[in-house]
């Protein structure tokens, strides 16, 4: 996760850019999978 994401970027990502914004990471694949999917799956018990 970046240390800092400008508030304006977050605002636009949640509004007019919501269909055009993607999140990318250079974490190792196993960590990336946990960050983007498995942790939420475990938390939501699905």
C-alpha positions in Angstrom: 0.0 0.0 0.0 1.3 3.4 -0.8 2.2 5.5 2.3 0.2 8.4 0.9 -2.6 8.7 -1.5 -3.8 12.2 -2.1 -7.4 12.9 -0.9 -8.4 14.2 -4.3 -7.3 10.9 -5.9 -9.4 9.0 -3.4 -12.4 11.3 -4.0 -12.2 10.9 -7.8 -11.6 7.1 -7.5 -14.9 6.8 -5.6 -16.9 9.0 -8.0 -16.3 9.7 -11.7 -13.3 7.3 -12.0 -14.8 4.3 -10.2 -15.0 2.3 -13.4 -11.5 3.3 -14.5 -9.3 2.9 -11.4 -7.3 -0.2 -10.7 -5.1 -1.1 -7.7 -1.7 -2.6 -8.4 1.0 -3.8 -6.1 4.5 -5.2 -6.3 4.0 -7.4 -3.2 5.0 -11.1 -3.7 2.1 -13.1 -5.2 1.2 -14.9 -2.0 1.0 -11.7 0.0 -0.9 -9.9 -2.9 -3.5 -12.7 -3.0 -4.0 -12.3 0.8 -4.2 -8.5 0.6 -6.7 -8.5 -2.3 -8.8 -11.5 -1.6 -8.1 -14.1 1.1 -8.1 -11.7 4.1 -11.5 -10.3 3.1 -12.8 -13.8 2.5 -11.7 -14.9 6.0 -13.1 -11.8 7.6 -16.5 -12.2 5.8 -16.5 -16.0 6.5 -17.2 -16.8 2.8 
